Amino acid sequence: MTIEELYKAARLRVRKAVADDLDQDVRRVADTAIADLKRIGVSDSWLSEPSDPLIVEAVLSYVKANYSIDTNAYPILSGIYDMNITKIKGDSKYFSAAPDQAKTGGADG
């Protein structure tokens, strides 16, 4: 999945079927999720072309929780993101180069 495909998936996650000026706002929220994953130590190679389902779901759940905040649903949606982050933190593979990046000498390899 390319980063552009991730942005498109994020737009769909918040039920935006039509591209418009608000797409930049969805991208900003997705970029914030990616920055948070970097903050906890996830290697850039997992984030530059995110194909791992846990990484993708972490970004999409963050977008869903934070894009259009529904005060009733926010605690549940935020909890889903936190659960995904906990799973990522628990697997050391995310803190070194992604396997395909290590083989090809990608950004971190």
C-alpha positions as a LaTeX table, in Angstrom:
\begin{tabular}{lrrr}
\hline
Residue & $x$ (\AA) & $y$ (\AA) & $z$ (\AA) \\
\hline
Met1 & 0.00 & 0.00 & 0.00 \\
Thr2 & 1.35 & 3.39 & $-0.90$ \\
Ile3 & 0.95 & 6.38 & 1.37 \\
Glu4 & $-1.59$ & 7.78 & $-1.12$ \\
Glu5 & $-3.62$ & 4.56 & $-0.85$ \\
Leu6 & $-3.48$ & 4.91 & 2.93 \\
Tyr7 & $-4.84$ & 8.46 & 2.66 \\
Lys8 & $-7.66$ & 7.18 & 0.43 \\
Ala9 & $-8.45$ & 4.42 & 2.94 \\
Ala10 & $-8.47$ & 7.03 & 5.72 \\
Arg11 & $-10.92$ & 9.14 & 3.74 \\
Leu12 & $-13.20$ & 6.12 & 3.37 \\
Arg13 & $-12.85$ & 5.25 & 7.07 \\
Val14 & $-14.45$ & 8.58 & 7.94 \\
Arg15 & $-17.11$ & 7.99 & 5.28 \\
Lys16 & $-15.90$ & 10.65 & 2.85 \\
Ala17 & $-16.71$ & 9.14 & $-0.52$ \\
Val18 & $-16.12$ & 12.29 & $-2.56$ \\
Ala19 & $-12.77$ & 14.06 & $-2.80$ \\
Asp20 & $-12.94$ & 17.71 & $-1.76$ \\
Asp21 & $-11.06$ & 20.41 & 0.12 \\
Leu22 & $-11.44$ & 18.52 & 3.41 \\
Asp23 & $-9.14$ & 15.73 & 2.17 \\
Gln24 & $-6.18$ & 17.77 & 3.39 \\
Asp25 & $-7.64$ & 17.64 & 6.89 \\
Val26 & $-7.97$ & 13.84 & 6.70 \\
Arg27 & $-4.33$ & 13.64 & 5.52 \\
Arg28 & $-3.23$ & 15.82 & 8.43 \\
Val29 & $-4.88$ & 13.47 & 10.91 \\
Ala30 & $-3.34$ & 10.41 & 9.20 \\
Asp31 & 0.07 & 12.12 & 9.27 \\
Thr32 & $-0.41$ & 12.75 & 12.99 \\
Ala33 & $-1.00$ & 9.02 & 13.50 \\
Ile34 & 2.16 & 8.23 & 11.51 \\
Ala35 & 4.09 & 10.75 & 13.62 \\
Asp36 & 2.79 & 9.07 & 16.77 \\
Leu37 & 3.98 & 5.68 & 15.49 \\
Lys38 & 7.41 & 7.21 & 14.82 \\
Arg39 & 7.35 & 8.72 & 18.32 \\
Ile40 & 7.07 & 5.28 & 19.91 \\
Gly41 & 9.95 & 4.02 & 17.77 \\
Val42 & 8.35 & 2.33 & 14.75 \\
Ser43 & 10.92 & 2.21 & 11.95 \\
Asp44 & 10.26 & 4.48 & 8.96 \\
Ser45 & 10.39 & 1.44 & 6.68 \\
Trp46 & 7.12 & 0.18 & 8.20 \\
Leu47 & 5.49 & 3.57 & 7.59 \\
Ser48 & 6.73 & 4.76 & 4.19 \\
Glu49 & 4.71 & 2.11 & 2.33 \\
Pro50 & 2.47 & 0.69 & 5.04 \\
Ser51 & 1.30 & $-2.81$ & 4.18 \\
Asp52 & 1.30 & $-4.43$ & 7.62 \\
Pro53 & $-2.34$ & $-4.76$ & 8.71 \\
Leu54 & $-1.64$ & $-3.68$ & 12.28 \\
Ile55 & 0.15 & $-0.51$ & 11.15 \\
Val56 & $-2.61$ & 0.32 & 8.65 \\
Glu57 & $-5.35$ & $-0.31$ & 11.20 \\
Ala58 & $-3.56$ & 1.83 & 13.79 \\
Val59 & $-3.51$ & 4.77 & 11.37 \\
Leu60 & $-7.12$ & 4.25 & 10.29 \\
Ser61 & $-8.41$ & 3.86 & 13.84 \\
Tyr62 & $-6.59$ & 7.07 & 14.85 \\
Val63 & $-8.20$ & 8.89 & 11.92 \\
Lys64 & $-11.65$ & 7.54 & 12.80 \\
Ala65 & $-11.26$ & 8.59 & 16.44 \\
Asn66 & $-9.85$ & 12.05 & 15.77 \\
Tyr67 & $-11.19$ & 13.31 & 12.45 \\
Ser68 & $-14.74$ & 14.17 & 13.35 \\
Ile69 & $-14.88$ & 13.77 & 17.07 \\
Asp70 & $-18.16$ & 12.37 & 18.31 \\
Thr71 & $-18.01$ & 12.86 & 22.07 \\
Asn72 & $-20.02$ & 9.69 & 22.66 \\
Ala73 & $-17.90$ & 7.44 & 20.45 \\
Tyr74 & $-14.49$ & 9.02 & 21.09 \\
Pro75 & $-13.58$ & 6.96 & 24.19 \\
Ile76 & $-14.31$ & 3.70 & 22.34 \\
Leu77 & $-12.54$ & 4.73 & 19.13 \\
Ser78 & $-9.56$ & 6.11 & 21.03 \\
Gly79 & $-9.39$ & 2.86 & 22.99 \\
Ile80 & $-9.18$ & 0.90 & 19.74 \\
Tyr81 & $-6.22$ & 3.03 & 18.66 \\
Asp82 & $-4.56$ & 2.56 & 22.07 \\
Met83 & $-5.04$ & $-1.22$ & 21.80 \\
Asn84 & $-3.40$ & $-1.22$ & 18.37 \\
Ile85 & $-0.47$ & 0.83 & 19.73 \\
Thr86 & $-0.07$ & $-1.61$ & 22.61 \\
Lys87 & 0.10 & $-4.51$ & 20.16 \\
Ile88 & 2.70 & $-2.68$ & 18.05 \\
Lys89 & 4.79 & $-1.83$ & 21.12 \\
Gly90 & 4.70 & $-5.50$ & 22.11 \\
Asp91 & 6.31 & $-6.71$ & 18.88 \\
Ser92 & 9.97 & $-5.76$ & 18.49 \\
Lys93 & 9.86 & $-6.34$ & 14.72 \\
Tyr94 & 8.36 & $-2.87$ & 14.24 \\
Phe95 & 11.44 & $-1.20$ & 15.73 \\
Ser96 & 13.83 & $-2.37$ & 13.02 \\
Ala97 & 13.64 & $-2.33$ & 9.23 \\
Ala98 & 10.68 & $-4.07$ & 7.64 \\
Pro99 & 11.73 & $-7.42$ & 6.11 \\
Asp100 & 11.44 & $-6.33$ & 2.47 \\
Gln101 & 13.33 & $-3.11$ & 3.25 \\
Ala102 & 16.14 & $-4.99$ & 5.01 \\
Lys103 & 16.65 & $-7.26$ & 1.99 \\
Thr104 & 16.70 & $-4.44$ & $-0.55$ \\
Gly105 & 18.68 & $-1.95$ & 1.53 \\
Gly106 & 15.74 & 0.41 & 1.98 \\
Ala107 & 15.66 & 3.58 & 4.04 \\
Asp108 & 16.54 & 1.87 & 7.34 \\
Gly109 & 18.40 & $-1.16$ & 6.01 \\
\hline
\end{tabular}
